Amino acid sequence: MVVMLTKVFDFIRVMCCQYWPMEEHKPDMYGPVEVTLLSEEHLADFVIRTIRIRKPGQMVSGFGGGG
């Protein structure tokens, strides 16, 4: 899970870097990691974004902890 608690911009001041693609379902590469914006829900005071993060060429076995 990734949680960001600030806006990217506050008026003209940059508060942080955007680390997800601008468009839904169009993956971008950030180094060796592929990031895809799956959905974006704008609410009154915040935005909920669902993103997929994966390293191409590796199989995903599921979510959760464990070792």
Secondary structure, DSSP 8 states (H G I E B T S, - for coil): -----S-SEETTEE-S---S-SSBT--EEETTEEEEEEEEEE-SS-EEEEEEEE-TT-----SS---
